[in-house]
Amino acid sequence: MADVDAYLALITSLHAGKPKFEAMIRALVEPIVAQQAFMAHLPLDFDLDQAIGAQLDRVGEWVGRTRFVSVPIANAWFSFDNAMRGFDRGVWYQPQYDTPAGITRLDDDTYRTLLRAKIAANNWDGTLPSAKAALEILFPDGETTILVIDNQDMTITFGVAGVIPSALFIALLSQGYLPLKPEGVRSDYLVTTVNGPLFGFDVQNSLIAGFDSGAWGAPPTYFTS
């Protein structure tokens, strides 16, 4: 992208060195250079990894997910002496948006993570492995793992094993912000109550384990009530 000096260097010898002529050319090309710089920066402004605030809201419009939640998410604000809402897990209260009933507007970092998962959900092929992959985008650190079980009775169970997610992300999962299930199929969520695998018989791995290893799974309301 050319700057003003690049345009001034194109002045022919007949007018080179003429201060008034160069000043006129500078006045003409400076708005053009500024516009070029603005246009060149637009892709970065609306890049999912870089966008903030209103720009991230526009990305959300393209993806199909607003940062405002339909039902206020309660008990997810930052709090001391609470493993679910402590540092790096709790959300700061936003007085201009939130209400005593709960969070109504997602912060940029949470919203960006949700949009990444929503993009994967938009490209879902209907299979359980791809549903699992899309949901796990919500937990990029890899410490929390999703398992999807088809119960063969028109219901699906989404299990959350490993490190217990924050109350905010548990609420996003349970309130259906990533609709990753076939039409007409009921879905349930079970979240481990202790960091580690979920309890299950005749299975022993990082997701499901038996006595003394696996933890009881609880519905999302257990963590947000």
C-alpha positions in Angstrom: 0.0 0.0 0.0 1.5 3.4 -1.1 1.9 6.2 1.3 1.9 10.0 0.6 5.6 10.1 -0.2 5.2 7.4 -2.8 2.7 9.6 -4.6 4.9 12.7 -4.3 7.7 10.7 -5.9 5.6 10.4 -9.0 5.6 14.2 -9.7 7.3 14.9 -13.0 10.5 16.9 -13.2 8.5 19.9 -14.6 6.8 20.3 -11.2 9.3 18.7 -8.8 10.6 21.0 -6.2 7.6 23.3 -6.4 6.3 23.7 -2.8 2.8 24.8 -3.7 2.3 22.1 -6.3 3.6 19.4 -3.9 1.3 20.8 -1.1 -1.7 20.5 -3.5 -0.8 16.9 -4.4 -0.4 16.1 -0.7 -3.8 17.6 0.1 -5.3 15.5 -2.7 -3.8 12.1 -1.9 -3.8 12.2 1.9 -7.5 11.3 2.1 -7.0 8.5 -0.4 -4.0 7.1 1.5 -6.1 7.2 4.7 -9.0 5.4 3.0 -6.7 2.7 1.7 -5.3 2.2 5.2 -8.8 2.0 6.6 -9.9 -0.6 4.0 -6.8 -2.6 4.4 -7.4 -2.9 8.2 -11.1 -4.0 7.9 -10.3 -7.7 7.7 -8.4 -7.5 10.9 -11.1 -5.4 12.6 -13.6 -8.1 11.9 -11.3 -11.1 12.4 -12.8 -13.4 15.0 -9.5 -13.6 16.9 -9.1 -9.8 16.9 -12.5 -8.2 16.9 -13.8 -6.6 20.0 -17.0 -4.8 21.1 -19.2 -3.7 18.2 -17.0 -5.4 15.6 -17.4 -8.7 17.4 -21.2 -8.1 17.5 -21.2 -7.8 13.7 -19.2 -11.1 13.4 -21.9 -12.6 15.6 -24.6 -11.4 13.2 -22.8 -13.3 10.3 -22.4 -16.4 12.4 -26.0 -16.3 13.8 -25.5 -15.8 17.5 -26.0 -12.7 19.5 -24.0 -12.0 22.7 -27.3 -11.4 24.7 -28.8 -14.5 26.4 -32.5 -15.1 26.3 -32.6 -16.2 30.0 -30.4 -14.4 32.6 -27.6 -16.7 33.8 -27.6 -16.6 37.6 -24.8 -17.3 40.0 -21.9 -17.0 37.5 -20.4 -13.7 38.7 -16.9 -13.7 40.2 -16.7 -14.6 43.8 -14.0 -15.4 46.3 -13.8 -18.8 47.9 -15.8 -20.4 45.2 -14.2 -22.9 42.9 -16.8 -22.4 40.2 -16.7 -18.6 40.2 -13.1 -17.8 41.3 -10.3 -16.3 39.3 -10.4 -17.2 35.5 -13.8 -18.7 36.0 -16.2 -16.1 37.3 -17.5 -13.2 35.2 -17.3 -9.6 36.3 -20.7 -7.9 36.9 -21.7 -5.4 34.2 -24.0 -2.9 35.8 -25.1 -1.4 32.4 -26.3 -4.8 31.1 -26.7 -7.4 33.9 -29.6 -7.5 36.3 -30.0 -9.0 39.8 -31.5 -12.0 38.1 -28.2 -12.8 36.3 -25.9 -12.2 33.4 -27.7 -11.0 30.2 -24.7 -10.1 28.0 -21.6 -12.1 27.4 -18.1 -10.5 27.7 -15.9 -10.5 24.6 -13.8 -13.6 25.5 -16.8 -15.7 26.4 -18.7 -14.6 23.3 -15.7 -15.2 21.0 -15.4 -18.8 22.3 -19.1 -19.3 21.8 -18.9 -18.0 18.3 -16.1 -20.5 17.4 -18.3 -23.3 18.7 -21.4 -21.9 16.8 -19.4 -21.9 13.6 -18.6 -25.5 14.1 -22.3 -26.2 14.9 -23.3 -24.4 11.7 -21.3 -27.0 9.8 -22.4 -30.0 11.8 -23.0 -33.1 9.7 -25.4 -34.7 12.2 -23.0 -37.2 13.6 -22.2 -37.6 17.3 -18.4 -37.3 16.8 -18.8 -33.9 15.1 -21.2 -32.8 17.8 -18.6 -33.7 20.4 -15.9 -31.8 18.5 -18.0 -28.7 18.3 -18.9 -28.7 22.0 -15.3 -29.2 23.0 -14.4 -25.9 21.3 -16.0 -24.3 24.4 -13.2 -25.8 26.4 -10.0 -25.0 24.5 -7.6 -25.9 27.3 -8.5 -29.6 26.8 -9.0 -30.1 30.5 -12.8 -30.6 30.1 -14.1 -33.3 27.8 -17.5 -33.9 26.3 -19.0 -37.4 25.6 -22.1 -37.9 23.6 -24.2 -41.0 24.2 -27.1 -42.1 22.0 -29.5 -43.8 24.4 -31.4 -45.5 21.4 -34.7 -44.1 22.7 -34.9 -40.8 20.9 -32.7 -39.2 23.7 -29.1 -38.1 23.8 -27.0 -37.6 26.9 -24.2 -35.1 26.8 -21.7 -35.8 29.5 -19.1 -33.4 30.8 -16.0 -35.0 32.3 -12.6 -33.8 33.5 -12.4 -30.4 35.1 -15.8 -29.0 36.0 -16.5 -26.0 33.7 -17.4 -22.6 35.1 -21.1 -22.0 35.9 -21.4 -19.7 32.9 -20.3 -22.3 30.4 -22.5 -24.9 32.0 -25.5 -22.6 31.6 -24.6 -21.9 27.9 -24.5 -25.7 27.3 -27.8 -26.5 29.1 -29.8 -23.6 27.6 -29.2 -24.8 24.1 -27.0 -22.1 22.6 -25.4 -24.9 20.5 -28.3 -26.9 19.1 -26.4 -30.1 18.3 -29.1 -32.7 18.2 -31.4 -34.1 15.6 -34.9 -32.7 15.4 -37.3 -34.4 17.7 -34.6 -35.9 19.9 -34.5 -34.9 23.6 -31.1 -34.0 25.1 -29.9 -34.1 28.7 -26.7 -32.9 30.3 -24.8 -34.6 33.1 -21.8 -32.8 34.5 -19.2 -34.4 36.7 -19.5 -33.3 40.4 -15.8 -33.9 41.0 -12.9 -33.2 38.7 -12.4 -36.5 36.8 -14.4 -39.0 34.8 -18.1 -39.7 35.1 -19.3 -42.8 36.9 -20.3 -45.7 34.8 -20.4 -49.5 35.0 -18.1 -51.8 32.9 -16.1 -48.8 31.5 -12.7 -47.5 32.6 -11.2 -44.6 30.7 -10.6 -40.9 31.0 -14.3 -40.2 30.4 -16.2 -42.9 32.3 -14.9 -44.9 35.3 -16.3 -47.2 38.0 -16.3 -47.1 41.8 -13.5 -45.0 43.5 -12.7 -43.3 40.2 -15.9 -42.0 38.5 -18.0 -39.2 39.9 -21.8 -38.9 39.8 -23.1 -36.7 37.0 -25.4 -33.9 38.0 -27.8 -31.7 35.9 -26.6 -28.1 35.2 -29.1 -26.7 37.7 -27.0 -28.3 40.5 -24.1 -25.9 39.7 -26.1 -22.7 39.0 -28.7 -22.9 41.8 
